[in-house]
Amino acid sequence: MTVDQRLRSMRKTMRDMFGIARLRTGQEDIIRSVLQHRDTLATMPTGAGKSLCYQLPALHLEGTTLVVSPLIALMKDQADKLLAAGIDCTLVNSTLKSRAEREALQRIAAGDSGIVFVTPERLAQPAFIETLRARPENRVGLVVVDEAHCVSHWGHDFRPAFLEIAAAVKALGQPPVLALTATATQRVIDDIVHSLALRDPLVVRTGTYRENLRYRVVQVSAAGGKDGAARAMAAKREQLSKLIGSLGGAGIVYAATVRDVDRIYGWLTEAGESVSRYHGRMSAAAREEAQEQFMSGATRLMIATNAFGMGIDKADIRFVIHYQIPGSLDAYYQETGRAGRDGEPADCVLLFDLNDKRIQQFFLAGRYPSVELAQRVYDTLAARVGEEPKGVTLKALKDALPDVGAGKLEVALNMLVDARVAGRDRQRRYRLRTHEDARESARESTRDTIAKAAAQFEQMSAHDRETLQAMIDYAQTGQCRWRAILDYYGDTPAVERCGVCDNCVRPPQIDVAPDAIVAGATSADKEAPRKRSDPVKPRVWAPGDAVRVPRYGAGEVALASGEQVAVQFPDGSTRTFLASYVRAGR
């Protein structure tokens, strides 16, 4: 059967089983590429139909379609929808009890399940690879990496199993790979292609813009001082209460820490709101119950860390509020993209306090292994190889390095494997790539290789700092919010301004104040006539400064960045002005 014939057959399946009349932009290109057995990477906005791009081919291709999913909740949500449509699929994850897992593995080995959902950690297990290879006639025909940006964002630190997907694909006979994500910068795309070892992939980008999402930023920075943090928290609580009271429908409130999730949950519960919460310190059963309550509409609000939401298909979410800035504009776009999947207008609001960047800086600190840690792991491996000639197990290395976190140890080991100074077999045992040479020159060469490999992690760390700054720049910009997002992703905007974000609806003040009231002007400046070409140097403002703004009155500087000043007024409102428009005094 030709590709075109398969496509015609798929369109009938699409209508009969999924109730979908036609493919959306980009879907046919992706599906055609998959049918041609070509590696494919697709970036499509949330709600654009990424899942259909593997579900349709899975029903028409020979062999098993293996879907690698980062979150158990995500794979459960997708599997439930397939089962509801009468499509057989199997999940293998840590929530299965022994009997259920045994039965699932038996179905997979027998080739009785057309679509199999697994986590990267399960795929990295040699025993699972052997299950997939149990019968040559039941080979894996397609590997799907869902939410593929996680390969780049998580693979290099706390989810190193993402970086082992390429080796698993090779062990399965190199079936074609389809990588799917909602967003990715060119750098992330390049990293995904490299990490998954994609071969001449077709890259399909269908655009980032979603005209129904209305972005805005509420400045809640408080002046400094010993009670500054308490004032900022009180201001945020007040703004959050106002927002939730004014925004109708279901919504998600994201907080950066578990403590803040619990705190907000307490506030809103006390206020009589219908609310659930979700974070990684809750039991699996409690998280599942909270998710079900929110998805079913039993509760209106979900207060969560970023552990919640990836791939969650709830079409009627009317707003997403961020209590703090996330670590990157990528994360922010992903999380706000969960709103308005039904195409109806939805609000995406950021409560911005510049001091919140410290939370993200804390998360970034120590994210990657240092050259000293990498060398220490190498030395420990070298010392243990003599005792375990078949290779050193991960458990043995963990026991030998009890003060090193498991995630960071695996990242360091992956770095040594990538640098080709260590090797890893299919049983995940580690050994040195070459026999240890006692000569100083050989040891020095190995140290240099490790140092060069560690330097790549320093580059990643620098990039993380850049992406955090891009998030801060977004929060402080006076330009159209959508334009800022599109510029970040390198998309060509269809229009200069979206017309619905806060900066479009209520633009930051761009008038230049008369010379007589320009902050910082000297008496000589006032006496001498200024030429039109002479630049005006506005005063440098600091949070807490008392100011007056023409037409708006007295206020206090909440945030100052470059040429822009955010001023908070007595009524609690905050507006952004050019610094040259603001003058000192009450």
HELIX and SHEET records of a PDB file:
HELIX    1   1 VAL A    3  PHE A   18  1                                  16    
HELIX    2   2 GLN A   27  LEU A   35  1                                   9    
HELIX    3   3 LEU A   52  ALA A   58  1                                   7    
HELIX    4   4 ILE A   72  ALA A   84  1                                  13    
HELIX    5   5 SER A   98  ALA A  110  1                                  13    
HELIX    6   6 PRO A  120  LEU A  123  1                                   4    
HELIX    7   7 PRO A  126  LEU A  132  1                                   7    
HELIX    8   8 PRO A  136  ASN A  138  5                                   3    
HELIX    9   9 HIS A  149  HIS A  153  1                                   5    
HELIX   10  10 PRO A  160  GLU A  164  5                                   5    
HELIX   11  11 ILE A  165  ALA A  171  1                                   7    
HELIX   12  12 GLN A  186  SER A  195  1                                  10    
HELIX   13  13 GLY A  228  SER A  246  1                                  19    
HELIX   14  14 VAL A  258  GLU A  270  1                                  13    
HELIX   15  15 ALA A  284  SER A  296  1                                  13    
HELIX   16  16 LEU A  329  THR A  336  1                                   8    
HELIX   17  17 LEU A  354  ASP A  356  5                                   3    
HELIX   18  18 LYS A  357  LEU A  364  1                                   8    
HELIX   19  19 VAL A  371  VAL A  385  1                                  15    
HELIX   20  20 LEU A  394  ALA A  400  1                                   7    
HELIX   21  21 ALA A  406  ASP A  418  1                                  13    
HELIX   22  22 GLU A  440  GLN A  476  1                                  37    
HELIX   23  23 ARG A  481  TYR A  489  1                                   9    
HELIX   24  24 ASP A  502  VAL A  505  1                                   4    
HELIX   25  25 ASP A  515  ILE A  517  5                                   3    
HELIX   26  26 SER A  523  GLU A  527  1                                   5    
HELIX   27  27 ALA A  579  TYR A  581  5                                   3    
SHEET    1   A 7 CYS A  89  VAL A  92  0                                        
SHEET    2   A 7 ILE A 115  VAL A 118  1                                        
SHEET    3   A 7 THR A  64  VAL A  68  1                                        
SHEET    4   A 7 VAL A 140  VAL A 145  1                                        
SHEET    5   A 7 VAL A 177  THR A 181  1                                        
SHEET    6   A 7 THR A  40  THR A  43  1                                        
SHEET    7   A 7 LEU A 202  ARG A 205  1                                        
SHEET    1   B 6 LEU A 213  GLN A 219  0                                        
SHEET    2   B 6 ALA A 346  PHE A 352  1                                        
SHEET    3   B 6 ILE A 317  HIS A 322  1                                        
SHEET    4   B 6 ALA A 250  TYR A 254  1                                        
SHEET    5   B 6 LEU A 301  ALA A 304  1                                        
SHEET    6   B 6 VAL A 275  TYR A 278  1                                        
SHEET    1   C 3 VAL A 392  THR A 393  0                                        
SHEET    2   C 3 ARG A 429  LEU A 432 -1                                        
SHEET    3   C 3 ALA A 422  ARG A 424 -1                                        
SHEET    1   D 5 THR A 574  LEU A 578  0                                        
SHEET    2   D 5 GLN A 564  GLN A 568 -1                                        
SHEET    3   D 5 GLY A 553  SER A 561 -1                                        
SHEET    4   D 5 ALA A 546  VAL A 549 -1                                        
SHEET    5   D 5 ARG A 583  ALA A 584 -1                                        
END                                                                             
